[in-house]
């Protein structure tokens, strides 16, 4: 896994797990990698992996069965979408908007591109 | 797990290396010990493990006074040196001779790590390259399962795939009872593995904190052209943009950049110490 330069590692790990859930590599109510297995796979400190799992647990995307391990929540997909949307609005959109301002791009122009993008997808 | 109070140490009478040095390192973490060349990183590690004796002050390692060199302490410490000479043994014989000092040594683990590093245990130590010897010692050291594992520049001399193997092995080897101290200049090799940082400066410690504490107090980010950011502790223009370490008064979540932190500690030592000391009081 390539880590991005700016975002906290535990959040990047949380996103990695979300990705697995959205792509249905990890399915609802299925057991997922243990903290240690995840740490080894991503070459990170187990404490950081644990922090990512705690973060996802607080958002009810995964849950912990004592002594057994972590599982994907049954409605994880919906929760992940909500979380990702919030992430997008908070961290990616501001950069996008700032670039629009610097490059002097109007919202109408963006709208035209967006419409075109949607049409391309349909065809 | 390690407690140092008021430590003083010097090799020569006139040149004091440490003075009033205080430090605590807890178990369950991988501590990164950083400092400029000649700051005394290796010396500090030798003091912790009883290889050198303090002139003044107290050290407690695993509950023992290290200078007493009690066998019950020594069997629970493994020290991987940066420079070493090895006996003219095969790996197999090395294991037979040295594993006896460590009651928790695990043969299967040792074999597993060696195979991950692609080293056969019938080889002679002296026929191996520096990097391969180092991998043998890393594999052996982790397999001793000591409570304290000290590694001085472990990734020096390791080839590219071995660095990744090393991180995987380390990530799988630490647990809540173990304390790992890694002294290194190769911070990029160990970026996401280290979760507590200690920065050593002439005579004392500038900073010794877990990573989540550091990113709570400090924010690491790229500043855009027109952005005016106050409370900057260090900034640097490079291809990645204008990178800065600032006080995290807006509570932003950022990724710790060890090199930037290191530079901030040296360019703005006083403010860094104020920020983290204040925290200790509250």
Interface residues (C-beta under 8 A of the other chain):
Chain A: X3 X4 X5 X6 X7 X8 X9 X11 X12 X36 X39 X40 X41 X42 X43 X44 X45 X46 X47 X48 X51 X98
Chain B: X28 X29 X30 X164 X167 X168 X171 X172 X174 X175 X192 X193 X194 X195 X211 X212 X215 X220 X221 X222 X224 X240 X253 X254 X255 X257
